[in-house]
Amino acid sequence: MPAKKYMTWVAVAFVAFYVIRQPDGAAQSVENAANGLASAAGSLATFVNALA
Protein backbone atom coordinates (compact mmCIF):
# COMPACT_ATOMS: atom_id res chain seq x y z
CA MET A 1 0.00 0.00 0.00
CA PRO A 2 2.84 2.48 -0.41
CA ALA A 3 1.10 4.14 -3.37
CA LYS A 4 -1.88 5.06 -1.20
CA LYS A 5 0.46 6.47 1.44
CA TYR A 6 2.28 8.59 -1.15
CA MET A 7 -0.95 9.87 -2.65
CA THR A 8 -2.13 10.91 0.81
CA TRP A 9 1.08 12.86 1.39
CA VAL A 10 0.79 14.48 -2.05
CA ALA A 11 -2.78 15.54 -1.27
CA VAL A 12 -1.74 16.96 2.12
CA ALA A 13 1.15 18.83 0.51
CA PHE A 14 -1.15 20.25 -2.18
CA VAL A 15 -3.66 21.48 0.40
CA ALA A 16 -0.90 23.05 2.49
CA PHE A 17 0.57 24.75 -0.60
CA TYR A 18 -2.88 26.03 -1.63
CA VAL A 19 -3.61 27.41 1.84
CA ILE A 20 -0.24 29.15 2.01
CA ARG A 21 -0.38 30.59 -1.52
CA GLN A 22 -4.12 31.38 -1.71
CA PRO A 23 -5.53 31.85 1.80
CA ASP A 24 -8.56 33.80 0.55
CA GLY A 25 -9.35 31.12 -2.01
CA ALA A 26 -8.92 28.38 0.58
CA ALA A 27 -11.25 30.18 2.98
CA GLN A 28 -13.84 30.56 0.22
CA SER A 29 -13.56 26.86 -0.63
CA VAL A 30 -14.14 25.89 2.99
CA GLU A 31 -17.10 28.28 3.22
CA ASN A 32 -18.61 26.83 0.04
CA ALA A 33 -18.18 23.29 1.35
CA ALA A 34 -19.78 24.22 4.68
CA ASN A 35 -22.71 25.89 2.90
CA GLY A 36 -23.17 22.81 0.73
CA LEU A 37 -23.22 20.53 3.77
CA ALA A 38 -25.68 22.82 5.56
CA SER A 39 -27.94 22.82 2.50
CA ALA A 40 -27.79 19.04 2.25
CA ALA A 41 -28.61 18.69 5.95
CA GLY A 42 -31.55 21.08 5.57
CA SER A 43 -32.86 19.13 2.60
CA LEU A 44 -32.53 15.85 4.49
CA ALA A 45 -34.38 17.32 7.49
CA THR A 46 -37.19 18.53 5.20
CA PHE A 47 -37.44 15.07 3.64
CA VAL A 48 -37.57 13.30 7.01
CA ASN A 49 -40.17 15.74 8.33
CA ALA A 50 -42.30 15.16 5.24
CA LEU A 51 -42.35 11.43 5.96
CA ALA A 52 -44.07 11.90 9.32
C-alpha positions in Angstrom: 0.0 0.0 0.0 2.8 2.5 -0.4 1.1 4.1 -3.4 -1.9 5.1 -1.2 0.5 6.5 1.4 2.3 8.6 -1.1 -1.0 9.9 -2.7 -2.1 10.9 0.8 1.1 12.9 1.4 0.8 14.5 -2.0 -2.8 15.5 -1.3 -1.7 17.0 2.1 1.1 18.8 0.5 -1.2 20.2 -2.2 -3.7 21.5 0.4 -0.9 23.0 2.5 0.6 24.7 -0.6 -2.9 26.0 -1.6 -3.6 27.4 1.8 -0.2 29.2 2.0 -0.4 30.6 -1.5 -4.1 31.4 -1.7 -5.5 31.8 1.8 -8.6 33.8 0.6 -9.3 31.1 -2.0 -8.9 28.4 0.6 -11.3 30.2 3.0 -13.8 30.6 0.2 -13.6 26.9 -0.6 -14.1 25.9 3.0 -17.1 28.3 3.2 -18.6 26.8 0.0 -18.2 23.3 1.3 -19.8 24.2 4.7 -22.7 25.9 2.9 -23.2 22.8 0.7 -23.2 20.5 3.8 -25.7 22.8 5.6 -27.9 22.8 2.5 -27.8 19.0 2.2 -28.6 18.7 6.0 -31.5 21.1 5.6 -32.9 19.1 2.6 -32.5 15.9 4.5 -34.4 17.3 7.5 -37.2 18.5 5.2 -37.4 15.1 3.6 -37.6 13.3 7.0 -40.2 15.7 8.3 -42.3 15.2 5.2 -42.4 11.4 6.0 -44.1 11.9 9.3 
